């Protein structure tokens, strides 16, 4: 008979309880950077289309 793998059982128990762990600071910062870049890209694109309308 095979011995139970205690490490896997422990991981299974722990992962079930901590599904809503807070994100690490680095990941939060990266997400914030991506959101900032997306907002800037939107503004620049909108400005470019406005300028193109004026140029005809």
mmCIF file as Biopython writes it, N, C-alpha, C and O atoms, coordinates in Angstrom:
data_model
#
loop_
_atom_site.group_PDB
_atom_site.id
_atom_site.type_symbol
_atom_site.label_atom_id
_atom_site.label_alt_id
_atom_site.label_comp_id
_atom_site.label_asym_id
_atom_site.label_entity_id
_atom_site.label_seq_id
_atom_site.pdbx_PDB_ins_code
_atom_site.Cartn_x
_atom_site.Cartn_y
_atom_site.Cartn_z
_atom_site.occupancy
_atom_site.B_iso_or_equiv
_atom_site.auth_seq_id
_atom_site.auth_asym_id
_atom_site.pdbx_PDB_model_num
ATOM 1   N N  . UNK A ? 1  ? 0.840   -1.188 0.000   1.0 0.0 1  A 1 
ATOM 2   C CA . UNK A ? 1  ? 0.000   0.000  0.000   1.0 0.0 1  A 1 
ATOM 3   C C  . UNK A ? 1  ? 0.882   1.248  0.000   1.0 0.0 1  A 1 
ATOM 4   O O  . UNK A ? 1  ? 1.898   1.304  0.693   1.0 0.0 1  A 1 
ATOM 5   N N  . UNK A ? 2  ? 0.486   2.228  -0.772  1.0 0.0 2  A 1 
ATOM 6   C CA . UNK A ? 2  ? 1.263   3.451  -0.915  1.0 0.0 2  A 1 
ATOM 7   C C  . UNK A ? 2  ? 0.957   4.410  0.237   1.0 0.0 2  A 1 
ATOM 8   O O  . UNK A ? 2  ? -0.200  4.582  0.621   1.0 0.0 2  A 1 
ATOM 9   N N  . UNK A ? 3  ? 2.000   5.029  0.779   1.0 0.0 3  A 1 
ATOM 10  C CA . UNK A ? 3  ? 1.817   5.985  1.875   1.0 0.0 3  A 1 
ATOM 11  C C  . UNK A ? 3  ? 1.204   7.276  1.329   1.0 0.0 3  A 1 
ATOM 12  O O  . UNK A ? 3  ? 1.536   7.689  0.218   1.0 0.0 3  A 1 
ATOM 13  N N  . UNK A ? 4  ? 0.321   7.914  2.088   1.0 0.0 4  A 1 
ATOM 14  C CA . UNK A ? 4  ? -0.281  9.167  1.607   1.0 0.0 4  A 1 
ATOM 15  C C  . UNK A ? 4  ? 0.771   10.265 1.490   1.0 0.0 4  A 1 
ATOM 16  O O  . UNK A ? 4  ? 1.714   10.330 2.278   1.0 0.0 4  A 1 
ATOM 17  N N  . UNK A ? 5  ? 0.593   11.109 0.511   1.0 0.0 5  A 1 
ATOM 18  C CA . UNK A ? 5  ? 1.528   12.202 0.292   1.0 0.0 5  A 1 
ATOM 19  C C  . UNK A ? 5  ? 1.057   13.393 1.129   1.0 0.0 5  A 1 
ATOM 20  O O  . UNK A ? 5  ? 0.202   14.167 0.700   1.0 0.0 5  A 1 
ATOM 21  N N  . UNK A ? 6  ? 1.628   13.527 2.327   1.0 0.0 6  A 1 
ATOM 22  C CA . UNK A ? 6  ? 1.181   14.566 3.265   1.0 0.0 6  A 1 
ATOM 23  C C  . UNK A ? 6  ? 1.376   15.971 2.718   1.0 0.0 6  A 1 
ATOM 24  O O  . UNK A ? 6  ? 0.581   16.869 2.997   1.0 0.0 6  A 1 
ATOM 25  N N  . UNK A ? 7  ? 2.436   16.161 1.939   1.0 0.0 7  A 1 
ATOM 26  C CA . UNK A ? 7  ? 2.704   17.495 1.388   1.0 0.0 7  A 1 
ATOM 27  C C  . UNK A ? 7  ? 1.567   17.930 0.464   1.0 0.0 7  A 1 
ATOM 28  O O  . UNK A ? 7  ? 1.092   19.062 0.552   1.0 0.0 7  A 1 
ATOM 29  N N  . UNK A ? 8  ? 1.138   17.043 -0.411  1.0 0.0 8  A 1 
ATOM 30  C CA . UNK A ? 8  ? 0.039   17.381 -1.332  1.0 0.0 8  A 1 
ATOM 31  C C  . UNK A ? 8  ? -1.263  17.610 -0.587  1.0 0.0 8  A 1 
ATOM 32  O O  . UNK A ? 8  ? -2.022  18.521 -0.918  1.0 0.0 8  A 1 
ATOM 33  N N  . UNK A ? 9  ? -1.521  16.793 0.411   1.0 0.0 9  A 1 
ATOM 34  C CA . UNK A ? 9  ? -2.753  16.965 1.183   1.0 0.0 9  A 1 
ATOM 35  C C  . UNK A ? 9  ? -2.755  18.311 1.893   1.0 0.0 9  A 1 
ATOM 36  O O  . UNK A ? 9  ? -3.781  18.990 1.950   1.0 0.0 9  A 1 
ATOM 37  N N  . UNK A ? 10 ? -1.590  18.698 2.440   1.0 0.0 10 A 1 
ATOM 38  C CA . UNK A ? 10 ? -1.489  19.978 3.128   1.0 0.0 10 A 1 
ATOM 39  C C  . UNK A ? 10 ? -1.709  21.124 2.140   1.0 0.0 10 A 1 
ATOM 40  O O  . UNK A ? 10 ? -2.421  22.080 2.448   1.0 0.0 10 A 1 
ATOM 41  N N  . UNK A ? 11 ? -1.101  21.034 0.957   1.0 0.0 11 A 1 
ATOM 42  C CA . UNK A ? 11 ? -1.278  22.071 -0.054  1.0 0.0 11 A 1 
ATOM 43  C C  . UNK A ? 11 ? -2.743  22.198 -0.446  1.0 0.0 11 A 1 
ATOM 44  O O  . UNK A ? 11 ? -3.258  23.304 -0.613  1.0 0.0 11 A 1 
ATOM 45  N N  . UNK A ? 12 ? -3.407  21.064 -0.591  1.0 0.0 12 A 1 
ATOM 46  C CA . UNK A ? 12 ? -4.810  21.068 -0.973  1.0 0.0 12 A 1 
ATOM 47  C C  . UNK A ? 12 ? -5.648  21.768 0.101   1.0 0.0 12 A 1 
ATOM 48  O O  . UNK A ? 12 ? -6.540  22.555 -0.216  1.0 0.0 12 A 1 
ATOM 49  N N  . UNK A ? 13 ? -5.354  21.474 1.371   1.0 0.0 13 A 1 
ATOM 50  C CA . UNK A ? 13 ? -6.098  22.092 2.466   1.0 0.0 13 A 1 
ATOM 51  C C  . UNK A ? 13 ? -5.835  23.592 2.540   1.0 0.0 13 A 1 
ATOM 52  O O  . UNK A ? 13 ? -6.761  24.385 2.711   1.0 0.0 13 A 1 
ATOM 53  N N  . UNK A ? 14 ? -4.571  23.975 2.410   1.0 0.0 14 A 1 
ATOM 54  C CA . UNK A ? 14 ? -4.208  25.386 2.515   1.0 0.0 14 A 1 
ATOM 55  C C  . UNK A ? 14 ? -4.778  26.169 1.347   1.0 0.0 14 A 1 
ATOM 56  O O  . UNK A ? 14 ? -5.312  27.261 1.539   1.0 0.0 14 A 1 
ATOM 57  N N  . UNK A ? 15 ? -4.674  25.628 0.135   1.0 0.0 15 A 1 
ATOM 58  C CA . UNK A ? 15 ? -5.151  26.371 -1.034  1.0 0.0 15 A 1 
ATOM 59  C C  . UNK A ? 15 ? -6.661  26.556 -0.988  1.0 0.0 15 A 1 
ATOM 60  O O  . UNK A ? 15 ? -7.175  27.543 -1.513  1.0 0.0 15 A 1 
ATOM 61  N N  . UNK A ? 16 ? -7.370  25.638 -0.379  1.0 0.0 16 A 1 
ATOM 62  C CA . UNK A ? 16 ? -8.814  25.778 -0.280  1.0 0.0 16 A 1 
ATOM 63  C C  . UNK A ? 16 ? -9.230  26.893 0.660   1.0 0.0 16 A 1 
ATOM 64  O O  . UNK A ? 16 ? -10.280 27.505 0.465   1.0 0.0 16 A 1 
ATOM 65  N N  . UNK A ? 17 ? -8.423  27.166 1.677   1.0 0.0 17 A 1 
ATOM 66  C CA . UNK A ? 17 ? -8.777  28.184 2.662   1.0 0.0 17 A 1 
ATOM 67  C C  . UNK A ? 17 ? -8.351  29.581 2.235   1.0 0.0 17 A 1 
ATOM 68  O O  . UNK A ? 17 ? -9.005  30.561 2.591   1.0 0.0 17 A 1 
ATOM 69  N N  . UNK A ? 18 ? -7.274  29.684 1.484   1.0 0.0 18 A 1 
ATOM 70  C CA . UNK A ? 18 ? -6.701  30.998 1.190   1.0 0.0 18 A 1 
ATOM 71  C C  . UNK A ? 18 ? -6.890  31.404 -0.258  1.0 0.0 18 A 1 
ATOM 72  O O  . UNK A ? 18 ? -5.937  31.835 -0.907  1.0 0.0 18 A 1 
ATOM 73  N N  . UNK A ? 19 ? -8.084  31.277 -0.769  1.0 0.0 19 A 1 
ATOM 74  C CA . UNK A ? 19 ? -8.315  31.664 -2.156  1.0 0.0 19 A 1 
ATOM 75  C C  . UNK A ? 19 ? -8.284  33.172 -2.339  1.0 0.0 19 A 1 
ATOM 76  O O  . UNK A ? 19 ? -8.060  33.645 -3.452  1.0 0.0 19 A 1 
ATOM 77  N N  . UNK A ? 20 ? -8.503  33.936 -1.282  1.0 0.0 20 A 1 
ATOM 78  C CA . UNK A ? 20 ? -8.577  35.391 -1.400  1.0 0.0 20 A 1 
ATOM 79  C C  . UNK A ? 20 ? -7.398  36.042 -0.691  1.0 0.0 20 A 1 
ATOM 80  O O  . UNK A ? 20 ? -7.578  36.938 0.134   1.0 0.0 20 A 1 
ATOM 81  N N  . UNK A ? 21 ? -6.199  35.590 -1.015  1.0 0.0 21 A 1 
ATOM 82  C CA . UNK A ? 21 ? -5.009  36.196 -0.426  1.0 0.0 21 A 1 
ATOM 83  C C  . UNK A ? 21 ? -4.763  37.556 -1.065  1.0 0.0 21 A 1 
ATOM 84  O O  . UNK A ? 21 ? -5.019  37.723 -2.257  1.0 0.0 21 A 1 
ATOM 85  N N  . UNK A ? 22 ? -4.273  38.533 -0.303  1.0 0.0 22 A 1 
ATOM 86  C CA . UNK A ? 22 ? -3.965  39.830 -0.909  1.0 0.0 22 A 1 
ATOM 87  C C  . UNK A ? 22 ? -2.800  39.706 -1.884  1.0 0.0 22 A 1 
ATOM 88  O O  . UNK A ? 22 ? -1.907  38.878 -1.707  1.0 0.0 22 A 1 
ATOM 89  N N  . UNK A ? 23 ? -2.828  40.542 -2.909  1.0 0.0 23 A 1 
ATOM 90  C CA . UNK A ? 23 ? -1.765  40.499 -3.907  1.0 0.0 23 A 1 
ATOM 91  C C  . UNK A ? 23 ? -0.485  41.082 -3.332  1.0 0.0 23 A 1 
ATOM 92  O O  . UNK A ? 23 ? -0.538  41.976 -2.487  1.0 0.0 23 A 1 
ATOM 93  N N  . UNK A ? 24 ? 0.666   40.590 -3.777  1.0 0.0 24 A 1 
ATOM 94  C CA . UNK A ? 24 ? 1.922   41.208 -3.345  1.0 0.0 24 A 1 
ATOM 95  C C  . UNK A ? 24 ? 2.026   42.628 -3.902  1.0 0.0 24 A 1 
ATOM 96  O O  . UNK A ? 24 ? 1.417   42.952 -4.921  1.0 0.0 24 A 1 
ATOM 97  N N  . UNK A ? 25 ? 2.809   43.471 -3.219  1.0 0.0 25 A 1 
ATOM 98  C CA . UNK A ? 25 ? 2.948   44.866 -3.641  1.0 0.0 25 A 1 
ATOM 99  C C  . UNK A ? 25 ? 3.438   44.981 -5.067  1.0 0.0 25 A 1 
ATOM 100 O O  . UNK A ? 25 ? 2.982   45.848 -5.812  1.0 0.0 25 A 1 
ATOM 101 N N  . UNK A ? 26 ? 4.368   44.112 -5.462  1.0 0.0 26 A 1 
ATOM 102 C CA . UNK A ? 26 ? 4.927   44.187 -6.811  1.0 0.0 26 A 1 
ATOM 103 C C  . UNK A ? 26 ? 3.841   43.956 -7.855  1.0 0.0 26 A 1 
ATOM 104 O O  . UNK A ? 26 ? 3.812   44.643 -8.877  1.0 0.0 26 A 1 
ATOM 105 N N  . UNK A ? 27 ? 2.954   43.007 -7.616  1.0 0.0 27 A 1 
ATOM 106 C CA . UNK A ? 27 ? 1.888   42.716 -8.575  1.0 0.0 27 A 1 
ATOM 107 C C  . UNK A ? 27 ? 0.892   43.877 -8.627  1.0 0.0 27 A 1 
ATOM 108 O O  . UNK A ? 27 ? 0.399   44.232 -9.697  1.0 0.0 27 A 1 
ATOM 109 N N  . UNK A ? 28 ? 0.601   44.465 -7.463  1.0 0.0 28 A 1 
ATOM 110 C CA . UNK A ? 28 ? -0.291  45.620 -7.432  1.0 0.0 28 A 1 
ATOM 111 C C  . UNK A ? 28 ? 0.307   46.770 -8.224  1.0 0.0 28 A 1 
ATOM 112 O O  . UNK A ? 28 ? -0.393  47.445 -8.978  1.0 0.0 28 A 1 
ATOM 113 N N  . UNK A ? 29 ? 1.614   46.991 -8.049  1.0 0.0 29 A 1 
ATOM 114 C CA . UNK A ? 29 ? 2.299   48.068 -8.755  1.0 0.0 29 A 1 
ATOM 115 C C  . UNK A ? 29 ? 2.281   47.817 -10.258 1.0 0.0 29 A 1 
ATOM 116 O O  . UNK A ? 29 ? 2.066   48.742 -11.042 1.0 0.0 29 A 1 
ATOM 117 N N  . UNK A ? 30 ? 2.506   46.575 -10.658 1.0 0.0 30 A 1 
ATOM 118 C CA . UNK A ? 30 ? 2.502   46.225 -12.080 1.0 0.0 30 A 1 
ATOM 119 C C  . UNK A ? 30 ? 1.118   46.462 -12.673 1.0 0.0 30 A 1 
ATOM 120 O O  . UNK A ? 30 ? 1.001   47.002 -13.774 1.0 0.0 30 A 1 
ATOM 121 N N  . UNK A ? 31 ? 0.088   46.072 -11.967 1.0 0.0 31 A 1 
ATOM 122 C CA . UNK A ? 31 ? -1.286  46.273 -12.434 1.0 0.0 31 A 1 
ATOM 123 C C  . UNK A ? 31 ? -1.577  47.761 -12.575 1.0 0.0 31 A 1 
ATOM 124 O O  . UNK A ? 31 ? -2.195  48.193 -13.548 1.0 0.0 31 A 1 
ATOM 125 N N  . UNK A ? 32 ? -1.127  48.540 -11.596 1.0 0.0 32 A 1 
ATOM 126 C CA . UNK A ? 32 ? -1.328  49.990 -11.649 1.0 0.0 32 A 1 
ATOM 127 C C  . UNK A ? 32 ? -0.608  50.584 -12.858 1.0 0.0 32 A 1 
ATOM 128 O O  . UNK A ? 32 ? -1.153  51.456 -13.535 1.0 0.0 32 A 1 
ATOM 129 N N  . UNK A ? 33 ? 0.609   50.120 -13.134 1.0 0.0 33 A 1 
ATOM 130 C CA . UNK A ? 33 ? 1.364   50.603 -14.296 1.0 0.0 33 A 1 
ATOM 131 C C  . UNK A ? 33 ? 0.637   50.291 -15.595 1.0 0.0 33 A 1 
ATOM 132 O O  . UNK A ? 33 ? 0.559   51.139 -16.483 1.0 0.0 33 A 1 
ATOM 133 N N  . UNK A ? 34 ? 0.105   49.080 -15.708 1.0 0.0 34 A 1 
ATOM 134 C CA . UNK A ? 34 ? -0.615  48.689 -16.924 1.0 0.0 34 A 1 
ATOM 135 C C  . UNK A ? 34 ? -1.855  49.562 -17.110 1.0 0.0 34 A 1 
ATOM 136 O O  . UNK A ? 34 ? -2.142  50.010 -18.220 1.0 0.0 34 A 1 
ATOM 137 N N  . UNK A ? 35 ? -2.586  49.803 -16.023 1.0 0.0 35 A 1 
ATOM 138 C CA . UNK A ? 35 ? -3.772  50.656 -16.115 1.0 0.0 35 A 1 
ATOM 139 C C  . UNK A ? 35 ? -3.392  52.070 -16.541 1.0 0.0 35 A 1 
ATOM 140 O O  . UNK A ? 35 ? -4.101  52.694 -17.331 1.0 0.0 35 A 1 
ATOM 141 N N  . UNK A ? 36 ? -2.278  52.576 -16.022 1.0 0.0 36 A 1 
ATOM 142 C CA . UNK A ? 36 ? -1.827  53.922 -16.374 1.0 0.0 36 A 1 
ATOM 143 C C  . UNK A ? 36 ? -1.450  53.993 -17.852 1.0 0.0 36 A 1 
ATOM 144 O O  . UNK A ? 36 ? -1.807  54.948 -18.541 1.0 0.0 36 A 1 
ATOM 145 N N  . UNK A ? 37 ? -0.736  52.993 -18.334 1.0 0.0 37 A 1 
ATOM 146 C CA . UNK A ? 37 ? -0.342  52.954 -19.749 1.0 0.0 37 A 1 
ATOM 147 C C  . UNK A ? 37 ? -1.577  52.880 -20.641 1.0 0.0 37 A 1 
ATOM 148 O O  . UNK A ? 37 ? -1.634  53.539 -21.679 1.0 0.0 37 A 1 
ATOM 149 N N  . UNK A ? 38 ? -2.555  52.089 -20.244 1.0 0.0 38 A 1 
ATOM 150 C CA . UNK A ? 38 ? -3.781  51.975 -21.041 1.0 0.0 38 A 1 
ATOM 151 C C  . UNK A ? 38 ? -4.508  53.315 -21.111 1.0 0.0 38 A 1 
ATOM 152 O O  . UNK A ? 38 ? -5.004  53.698 -22.171 1.0 0.0 38 A 1 
ATOM 153 N N  . UNK A ? 39 ? -4.572  54.024 -19.996 1.0 0.0 39 A 1 
ATOM 154 C CA . UNK A ? 39 ? -5.246  55.324 -19.979 1.0 0.0 39 A 1 
ATOM 155 C C  . UNK A ? 39 ? -4.512  56.329 -20.861 1.0 0.0 39 A 1 
ATOM 156 O O  . UNK A ? 39 ? -5.140  57.082 -21.605 1.0 0.0 39 A 1 
ATOM 157 N N  . UNK A ? 40 ? -3.185  56.340 -20.777 1.0 0.0 40 A 1 
ATOM 158 C CA . UNK A ? 40 ? -2.403  57.258 -21.614 1.0 0.0 40 A 1 
ATOM 159 C C  . UNK A ? 40 ? -2.551  56.924 -23.093 1.0 0.0 40 A 1 
ATOM 160 O O  . UNK A ? 40 ? -2.652  57.821 -23.929 1.0 0.0 40 A 1 
ATOM 161 N N  . UNK A ? 41 ? -2.564  55.644 -23.412 1.0 0.0 41 A 1 
ATOM 162 C CA . UNK A ? 41 ? -2.724  55.223 -24.807 1.0 0.0 41 A 1 
ATOM 163 C C  . UNK A ? 41 ? -4.069  55.688 -25.348 1.0 0.0 41 A 1 
ATOM 164 O O  . UNK A ? 41 ? -4.162  56.155 -26.483 1.0 0.0 41 A 1 
ATOM 165 N N  . UNK A ? 42 ? -5.106  55.558 -24.532 1.0 0.0 42 A 1 
ATOM 166 C CA . UNK A ? 42 ? -6.440  56.008 -24.943 1.0 0.0 42 A 1 
ATOM 167 C C  . UNK A ? 42 ? -6.441  57.512 -25.227 1.0 0.0 42 A 1 
ATOM 168 O O  . UNK A ? 42 ? -6.987  57.958 -26.237 1.0 0.0 42 A 1 
ATOM 169 N N  . UNK A ? 43 ? -5.827  58.289 -24.330 1.0 0.0 43 A 1 
ATOM 170 C CA . UNK A ? 43 ? -5.804  59.741 -24.515 1.0 0.0 43 A 1 
ATOM 171 C C  . UNK A ? 43 ? -5.026  60.135 -25.766 1.0 0.0 43 A 1 
ATOM 172 O O  . UNK A ? 43 ? -5.462  61.005 -26.521 1.0 0.0 43 A 1 
ATOM 173 N N  . UNK A ? 44 ? -3.890  59.508 -25.985 1.0 0.0 44 A 1 
ATOM 174 C CA . UNK A ? 44 ? -3.071  59.825 -27.161 1.0 0.0 44 A 1 
ATOM 175 C C  . UNK A ? 44 ? -3.806  59.444 -28.440 1.0 0.0 44 A 1 
ATOM 176 O O  . UNK A ? 44 ? -3.759  60.180 -29.426 1.0 0.0 44 A 1 
ATOM 177 N N  . UNK A ? 45 ? -4.479  58.308 -28.430 1.0 0.0 45 A 1 
ATOM 178 C CA . UNK A ? 45 ? -5.228  57.874 -29.613 1.0 0.0 45 A 1 
ATOM 179 C C  . UNK A ? 45 ? -6.361  58.848 -29.910 1.0 0.0 45 A 1 
ATOM 180 O O  . UNK A ? 45 ? -6.591  59.210 -31.064 1.0 0.0 45 A 1 
ATOM 181 N N  . UNK A ? 46 ? -7.067  59.270 -28.863 1.0 0.0 46 A 1 
ATOM 182 C CA . UNK A ? 46 ? -8.155  60.230 -29.045 1.0 0.0 46 A 1 
ATOM 183 C C  . UNK A ? 46 ? -7.633  61.556 -29.600 1.0 0.0 46 A 1 
ATOM 184 O O  . UNK A ? 46 ? -8.253  62.158 -30.476 1.0 0.0 46 A 1 
ATOM 185 N N  . UNK A ? 47 ? -6.499  62.000 -29.087 1.0 0.0 47 A 1 
ATOM 186 C CA . UNK A ? 47 ? -5.887  63.235 -29.580 1.0 0.0 47 A 1 
ATOM 187 C C  . UNK A ? 47 ? -5.474  63.088 -31.041 1.0 0.0 47 A 1 
ATOM 188 O O  . UNK A ? 47 ? -5.665  64.007 -31.837 1.0 0.0 47 A 1 
ATOM 189 N N  . UNK A ? 48 ? -4.912  61.943 -31.393 1.0 0.0 48 A 1 
ATOM 190 C CA . UNK A ? 48 ? -4.489  61.704 -32.780 1.0 0.0 48 A 1 
ATOM 191 C C  . UNK A ? 48 ? -5.678  61.756 -33.730 1.0 0.0 48 A 1 
ATOM 192 O O  . UNK A ? 48 ? -5.579  62.347 -34.805 1.0 0.0 48 A 1 
ATOM 193 N N  . UNK A ? 49 ? -6.799  61.148 -33.353 1.0 0.0 49 A 1 
ATOM 194 C CA . UNK A ? 49 ? -7.984  61.187 -34.214 1.0 0.0 49 A 1 
ATOM 195 C C  . UNK A ? 49 ? -8.540  62.609 -34.330 1.0 0.0 49 A 1 
ATOM 196 O O  . UNK A ? 49 ? -9.006  63.014 -35.395 1.0 0.0 49 A 1 
ATOM 197 N N  . UNK A ? 50 ? -8.486  63.359 -33.234 1.0 0.0 50 A 1 
ATOM 198 C CA . UNK A ? 50 ? -8.944  64.750 -33.278 1.0 0.0 50 A 1 
ATOM 199 C C  . UNK A ? 50 ? -8.077  65.562 -34.239 1.0 0.0 50 A 1 
ATOM 200 O O  . UNK A ? 50 ? -8.595  66.338 -35.042 1.0 0.0 50 A 1 
ATOM 201 N N  . UNK A ? 51 ? -6.768  65.385 -34.156 1.0 0.0 51 A 1 
ATOM 202 C CA . UNK A ? 51 ? -5.864  66.102 -35.058 1.0 0.0 51 A 1 
ATOM 203 C C  . UNK A ? 51 ? -6.085  65.692 -36.512 1.0 0.0 51 A 1 
ATOM 204 O O  . UNK A ? 51 ? -6.035  66.532 -37.410 1.0 0.0 51 A 1 
ATOM 205 N N  . UNK A ? 52 ? -6.327  64.412 -36.741 1.0 0.0 52 A 1 
ATOM 206 C CA . UNK A ? 52 ? -6.589  63.950 -38.109 1.0 0.0 52 A 1 
ATOM 207 C C  . UNK A ? 52 ? -7.872  64.562 -38.671 1.0 0.0 52 A 1 
ATOM 208 O O  . UNK A ? 52 ? -7.952  64.853 -39.865 1.0 0.0 52 A 1 
ATOM 209 N N  . UNK A ? 53 ? -8.870  64.756 -37.818 1.0 0.0 53 A 1 
ATOM 210 C CA . UNK A ? 53 ? -10.110 65.393 -38.275 1.0 0.0 53 A 1 
ATOM 211 C C  . UNK A ? 53 ? -9.847  66.834 -38.713 1.0 0.0 53 A 1 
ATOM 212 O O  . UNK A ? 53 ? -10.394 67.293 -39.716 1.0 0.0 53 A 1 
ATOM 213 N N  . UNK A ? 54 ? -9.017  67.536 -37.965 1.0 0.0 54 A 1 
ATOM 214 C CA . UNK A ? 54 ? -8.694  68.918 -38.340 1.0 0.0 54 A 1 
ATOM 215 C C  . UNK A ? 54 ? -7.905  68.978 -39.639 1.0 0.0 54 A 1 
ATOM 216 O O  . UNK A ? 54 ? -8.078  69.901 -40.435 1.0 0.0 54 A 1 
ATOM 217 N N  . UNK A ? 55 ? -7.036  67.991 -39.853 1.0 0.0 55 A 1 
ATOM 218 C CA . UNK A ? 55 ? -6.213  67.982 -41.065 1.0 0.0 55 A 1 
ATOM 219 C C  . UNK A ? 55 ? -7.015  67.554 -42.292 1.0 0.0 55 A 1 
ATOM 220 O O  . UNK A ? 55 ? -6.627  67.835 -43.426 1.0 0.0 55 A 1 
ATOM 221 N N  . UNK A ? 56 ? -8.115  66.886 -42.061 1.0 0.0 56 A 1 
ATOM 222 C CA . UNK A ? 56 ? -8.992  66.482 -43.167 1.0 0.0 56 A 1 
ATOM 223 C C  . UNK A ? 56 ? -8.549  65.207 -43.742 1.0 0.0 56 A 1 
ATOM 224 O O  . UNK A ? 56 ? -9.164  64.708 -44.684 1.0 0.0 56 A 1 
#
